[in-house]
């Protein structure tokens, strides 16, 4: 039987009668199909499973053209790879069900770039787990599948990825000698999978890189990963970098990577419509689309059950969130899209549903003992109602990321940011007028196309004027496909970029130090995250409402939650801390009591009312 089957497989093509079209072939068996390999002396057993279906889906048709009537697939196309066959008498008139014992590879993963990439990897691991890939390893040498999730925002991130791909290529090419020497513990040469923004941007270059990579998968195609990995078994290179107008992965419960059990990230929207001239994100992650509010509330509820105390809401332009799932399709928008005063947008919103203020308000009300943060917003999407929601809900952290990118109106115009320096400063003034104790963070780019020394000085003065708690600062690197790449010249020398970046960092340090020093003598509510690495045996560390790192001595303090006298704080506790010292990068204080989120702010409100009545 094995010999005859091997002979059949060697034939170039087998034509089926019309009634057995390749799109209607069924395998009928009550046992797993097994095929004996006559070219190997050793026997291996592989579980083969076929889905119960009225039609049979040919494995590689999604990546190649549909067959013509004269080009019917051979029998080889319909038999999964395996190494042993069952007797013909075992074949019966039942479909073969999926095998739960199908051997799967161990996964190793690395992620570069923003927190959205980390969240994407959590989605990938969930998809792979549902496909039977349940085991992860800590080092690439022990993995049969290596995921590297990439970032295309700056050159440095891409260079790191190429360095790692070179090493993974070595693990593949030298697999036998690595195993023999004990360097590797993988059962077979690893499949290398490139995910994320770099996968979409450089897909052709990656696949052509001397067989470094087996699969390239873009941010909207993660559901396709199990199939793409199977393609590799059949000698193909798996690639899917198609962008989607609908994919949000709303139905997928991410596998949490972080070992921090008290905080988590929840992605609520994907893509970006802003088309800033320096940014590659719209080309690697596509257009904006938002998850339904209900799916987000459900995910946060699961996190609360798991003991999570703080959630950071994620999106490329998170405050342009727009849940239109409940909006009836029509040619005319129900209401206009409200922007921050003095700001403009190149993108027109056709349908307006539940906006970001609605989402935050819903989360804050339903989970009163959970803190909420969000990143990364765009300054154009801070209408007044969002600011008032933040003012009124104590569990929405009083911290806003407000990316400026530059302090020069001329540079901002070339960047296509949709605002001037003056409009940005007016927004800062409004925010601090509505939420007085707000912490503001930002992003800055040094040396963008055409930036002069005067433009640079405008940025330095903006930093001094605003007084940021924290900022991400980078030297500009040109990205292909962007508007700047097509229209501008990267004309600021690299040494000038680096000098301006150094000057910006120095100015920022003086500014942020004042923000930290101003907290001395105040009472802060700190969510405990774990031991302070500098003094793990004696100190704990956590974040305040504004996101400042706060450490304090680990001693027994009153427990206002359970009223059980004194105890040492533990991870996940909210602790009242009196700030006694500032290092201009972190705070140190004295722990006073363990409390609840709602209790702390109710008490603070009552004290403020009492103080106001006395004055």
BALOPA-314180 format. One line per field, with one value per residue (C-alpha): y, x, z. Coordinates in steps of 0.001 Angstrom, whole numbers, plus 500000, padded with zeros to 6 digits. Layout:
north: (Y/...)
east: (X/...)
up: (Z/...)
END
This chain:
north: (500000/502377/501528/502067/505320/506539/505722/507670/510692/510720/511158/514765/515206/513130/514242/513653/512880/515840/514671/514724/518302/519370/521759/518935/516119/514618/512355/509693/507986/507260/507204/509519/509205/507767/507529/505294/507053/504658/507079/507079/504158/505557/505845/508937/509370/512571/513305/514510/516165/517507/519831/518591/520479/520074/521239/520774/523858/523403/524514/526932/528450/531699/532469/531310/531494/529317/526152/525912/522876/521520/522126/520084/519629/516285/513850/515267/518507/516682/514575/516330/515495/512459/509285/506264/504976/503005/499929/500529/498497/501229/503793/504335/506824/509402/512697/512936/515402/517817/516163/517867/516058/517494/518286/522001/524037/526035/529822/532463/536118/539534/542902/546266/549675/551042/549524/548836/546311/544632/544413/543025/540264/539384/539039/536870/534556/534198/533277/530772/529273/528663/526959/524546/526342/526435/526425/529422/529448/532118/531839/531526/528542/526362/527441/525906/529200/532613/535722/539132/541994/545044/548840/551034/554457/555065/553672/552435/550095/548601/548122/546159/543933/543182/542281/539826/538352/537629/535649/533767/532934/531433/529300/527987/527376/525834/523960/520498/521681/523927/520956/518710/521249/521897/525479/524772/522602/522986/519840/521158/524266/527262/529066/532810/535077/538857/540715/544307/547591/546653/543515/545619/548274/546011/542760/542179/543006/540755/537757/538134/538300/534946/532811/534617/534705/532139/534203/537923/539026/542570/544070/543275/539655/537947/535621/534103/533083/529374/528924/530843/528615/525546/526984/526798/523033/522753/524647/528011/531367/532687/536336/538380/542128/543233/546151/546078/548660/546547/544363/545326/541862/542802/539157/538011/537839/538677/536421/538800/538991/541293/539645/542748/541410/544727/546779/546000/547576/547420/548355/550171/551318/550712/552745/556483/559016/562034/561642/563712/564203/562487/559444/555955/554631/555229/553202/550312/550148/551542/553658/554255/551808/551420/548500/548524/549906/546701/544544/546875/546850/543053/542818/545271/543291/540154/542061/543266/539667/538796/541484/544249/547686/549981/549878/551944/552421/552204/553533/555171/558238/557002/560105/559971/556788/556549/553550/553609/550057/551426/554104/553441/553908/557135/559568/562459/562475/562778/565422/567190/565960/568410/569224/571167/574925/576253/572825/571348/567906/566660/563753/564218/561891/560539/558907/559910/557385/557038/559123/558784/560807/558386/555383/556803/557843/554360/552638/555031/554501/550710/550129/552682/551022/550821/553540/554481/556058/556405/556820/558046/560945/563792/567380/568009/565612/567241/568733/570246/567284/564982/567380/567636/563849/563723/566428/564731/561090/560551/557229/558746/559698/563383/562950/563871/563007/566013/565435/568799/567505/571072/574539/576271/577037/576836/573345/572249/573302/571226/568349/568705/568682/570861/573514/576387/577014/579494/577030/574398/576784/577851/574196/573712/576761/575420/571966/573389/575692/572753/570239/572346/569527/567868/566288/566862/564751/565129/564015/566068/565604/567397/568264/567801/568838/572535/573169/576285/577394/579780/576900/574909/577811/577967/574328/574964/577896/575807/573208/575902/577529/574370/572525/568872/565966/563723/563727/561414/563184/561933/563045/562902/559942/559958/557185/555943/556327/559356/562789/564148/561477/562488/566273/567354/566967/565639/568622/568924/567259/564390/566111/569159/566915/565290/568629/570011/566839/567193/570813/569848/567127/569548/572110/569403/568109/571543/571830/568396/568757/571618/569406/566799/569317/570853/567572/567748/568061/566729/563566/561168/557973/555353/552038/549585/547753/545864/546181/549105/547542/549828/548578/545450/544309/547574/549692/549459/551486/552476/555276/558290/559560/561777/558866/559874/557040/557044/554856/554431/552272/548948/549053/548008/550770/551070/549144/551299/548716/545709/547560/544809/547007/547334/545337/545730/546972/544461/544642/546011/548070/551759/553534/557108/558506/561831/563069/564118/564155/564643/563515/565476/562122/560297/560909/559439/559565/558136/555585/556532/554035/551417/552632/552292/554432/555781/556336/558414/560797/561021/561987/564515/566049/566346/568010/570459/571346/571837/574040/576128/576650/577896/580423)
east: (500000/502797/504737/501775/500872/504445/504230/500994/502535/505422/503062/502914/499131/496031/492784/489623/486216/483884/481930/485172/486154/489047/486680/484325/486705/486093/488387/486293/487925/487223/490949/493871/495429/498935/501484/504561/507714/509788/512702/513392/514525/513161/509420/507697/504042/502157/498547/496597/493236/490674/487812/484236/483121/480978/483920/487666/489885/493122/496057/497917/495141/495105/498624/498418/496077/492981/493466/491988/490059/493257/495365/493769/495899/497612/496828/499823/497888/495180/497314/498956/502584/502982/505028/502769/499570/496634/495301/492608/490183/490263/488707/485049/482328/482966/484853/488157/487908/490648/493262/494002/497331/498826/502513/503189/506362/507509/507374/509962/509047/510716/508992/510435/508789/505679/503265/500868/503408/503471/499692/499844/502175/499670/497034/499390/500054/496307/495750/498607/497350/493926/495713/497469/500770/500587/504226/506569/510271/512555/515401/515381/517765/514964/512209/510801/509046/510646/508444/510078/507583/509049/508898/509448/509299/513060/516277/517635/514695/515106/518868/518251/515800/518274/520921/518564/517511/521162/521414/518177/519484/522546/520303/518536/521571/523732/520940/522543/525885/524156/522175/525242/527232/524376/523885/520345/517603/515008/513537/514022/515361/513295/510839/511473/508417/508595/505518/504345/505164/508557/506998/504588/507135/510033/508302/510109/513532/512960/511851/514771/517355/519094/516334/516532/512774/510032/506901/506132/502856/501478/499552/496120/496835/497667/494667/496347/499533/498689/498013/501131/503254/501753/502701/506344/506001/505054/508082/506346/507177/504195/503313/500238/500651/497230/495810/492217/489480/487710/490118/490298/490777/487877/486910/490393/491357/495095/497602/499255/503030/503819/504571/503139/499763/498284/498464/497514/497133/493934/493907/490680/491400/493914/495427/495768/494212/496385/499008/501683/504454/507140/505127/505001/502163/499250/501141/502034/498870/496229/493173/491518/488894/487581/486426/482855/482567/480943/483901/486280/484147/484068/487860/488387/485913/488003/491125/489410/488563/492250/493273/494347/494138/495271/494491/496169/493926/495892/495555/497722/495490/493557/491439/490008/488222/484867/482598/480094/478834/475470/475183/472894/474544/473615/475123/475089/476867/474585/476780/480001/483339/484474/488206/490246/489860/492258/493106/492380/492434/492974/490620/486854/484801/481759/479890/480150/479334/480521/483646/486611/484975/482019/484339/486372/483257/481750/484918/485358/481775/481721/485094/485323/488346/490408/492685/492647/495349/495575/498157/498912/496586/496782/496343/493582/491182/490714/487225/485955/483752/486795/488568/485525/485197/488808/488103/485002/486161/488737/489888/490922/494529/495352/498008/497828/500290/500295/502801/504108/506837/508129/507765/507991/504822/506766/508039/504600/503124/505672/504924/501191/500249/497161/498044/500381/502593/500010/497110/499115/499897/496240/495249/497767/496290/492740/493700/495351/492412/489966/492319/494731/496990/497382/500674/501617/504054/505110/507073/509682/511593/514907/516226/513130/513453/514221/514505/516594/518359/515461/512998/515101/515113/511325/511180/513484/511334/508157/509598/510460/507023/504936/506998/506575/506594/508224/509024/510258/512871/514456/516600/514640/515134/513519/510984/510162/506562/505934/504949/508311/510141/508251/508275/511148/514898/516477/518808/519799/523229/523330/525800/523508/520527/522441/523649/520098/518820/521403/520394/516709/517356/519263/516452/513887/515728/515605/511904/510842/512856/510616/507527/508950/510206/506713/505397/507462/505101/502060/500048/500071/498121/500588/499698/502355/504079/506805/510164/512426/515295/517790/516727/514580/514692/513606/511672/508594/507903/504838/503237/501280/498186/500376/502619/505571/507677/507387/509381/508918/510199/508403/507055/503750/501143/497424/495079/491997/490548/490075/490557/492867/495394/498777/500450/503110/501849/501869/501732/498366/497697/496871/499032/498864/502391/503612/506329/509511/512181/512635/515528/514109/513401/511540/509971/510504/508091/506674/503863/500909/498123/496707/493437/490952/490959/487451/488009/491134/489459/486223/488250/490282/487084/485536/488681/488705/485049/485690/488694/486694/483870/486352/487815)
up: (500000/500969/497820/495519/497226/496830/493123/492819/494499/492042/489091/487761/487927/488496/486926/488900/487430/487357/490390/492405/491776/494071/495793/496814/497795/501253/503229/504936/507884/511526/512320/511695/508233/508407/505576/505521/504226/502147/501847/505613/507764/510971/511647/512886/513719/513038/513841/510850/511214/508812/509712/509371/506297/503255/501121/501254/501244/499317/501481/499224/497124/499113/497944/494324/491354/491147/489050/485610/484438/482842/485929/488680/491841/492315/495097/496955/497422/499344/501703/504676/505356/507576/507813/508323/506742/508042/506249/503695/505793/508454/506119/506972/506068/508760/508716/510572/513447/514483/516706/520003/520223/517053/517760/517963/518291/521277/520894/521697/521175/521193/520823/519807/519757/521408/523901/521030/519763/523167/523095/519548/520736/523441/520708/518642/521586/522139/518485/518589/521851/520299/517390/519754/520294/524063/525171/525330/526155/527574/525049/521224/521314/522718/520303/517152/516320/516830/516691/516389/516572/514901/514880/511819/513482/513658/512155/515484/516018/512549/513011/516208/514378/511575/514163/515834/512488/511746/514969/514343/510838/512523/514754/511646/509463/512180/513928/513880/515211/517778/519102/519090/521089/523516/522400/521150/522597/519842/518295/514747/512987/514094/511863/512045/511870/511449/512699/512908/511222/509792/508314/506277/505310/504290/503400/500101/501517/504530/502481/500083/502879/502240/503723/507062/507515/506917/507577/507279/508846/509077/512030/510561/509557/512851/512607/509552/511402/511979/508252/507250/509481/507828/504441/505519/506063/502407/501143/500849/502393/504282/503741/504572/505022/503857/505829/506998/507375/510002/512009/515700/517314/519589/520163/521207/524863/524890/526668/529136/528753/531644/534961/536639/537724/538836/535634/532032/528607/526569/522881/521945/518384/515611/512811/512286/509902/510718/507960/509724/507184/509294/510358/508824/511041/508599/505991/508307/510437/508125/508749/512103/513346/516878/518957/520274/523806/525053/524005/525865/529020/528889/528628/531504/533623/533083/534096/537271/538177/537717/540220/537837/539494/536652/532928/530238/527209/523937/520400/517749/518089/521082/521740/518208/519325/517550/518132/515267/515826/516945/514261/511334/507947/506273/503830/506300/509690/512713/514373/513504/514841/517510/517670/520197/519751/517105/515685/512263/510679/507124/507759/507740/509938/508125/511017/514672/517378/520961/521419/523735/526515/526434/526699/529589/531470/531096/532330/535261/536461/536070/537752/540589/542256/539061/537708/534013/531879/528107/525359/522763/521954/519445/520700/518137/519889/523301/523178/526422/527337/527498/529846/532109/532283/533444/535998/537398/537580/540315/538852/535511/536178/536024/533386/529701/526975/524643/521807/520600/518202/517742/519235/515860/513893/510629/511424/512675/509339/507421/509777/508916/512590/512223/514835/515598/518601/519889/519579/521442/524309/524461/524818/527648/529399/529011/530291/533397/533947/534038/535749/537858/539111/535721/534665/531020/529000/525376/522292/520436/517171/516662/513216/511064/507418/507107/510866/511540/514713/515361/515046/517511/519993/519718/520813/523772/524883/524563/526929/529469/529133/529531/532166/531265/533703/531095/527382/524621/522516/519293/516403/513148/510814/507373/506691/503199/501953/504172/502873/504037/502044/498901/499326/501572/501890/505079/505122/508796/509305/511781/514094/514248/515079/517920/519280/519274/520932/523708/524282/524392/526952/529182/529080/529745/532815/534423/533624/534840/538031/539073/538595/540971/543525/543703/545134/548321/551283/549405/550032/547059/546448/545205/543567/544771/541901/543774/545541/544696/542706/544424/547864/547311/550943/552542/550016/547805/544664/542686/540649/541750/539967/537742/536877/539068/540476/544280/546687/550430/553285/553637/557198/558827/558434/559300/557002/556321/553938/556219/559522/560760/562506/560839/558077/555407/552027/549180/545399/544292/547415/547239/549814/551108/550945/552338/549955/551747/549022/545264/543101/540122/538470/541235/544631/548091/550981/554176/553898/556126/555449/553093/551596/548736/545619/546202/549939/549379/546942/548904/551963/549963/548580/552040/553376/550465/551059/554786/554063/551564/554094/556708/554306)
END
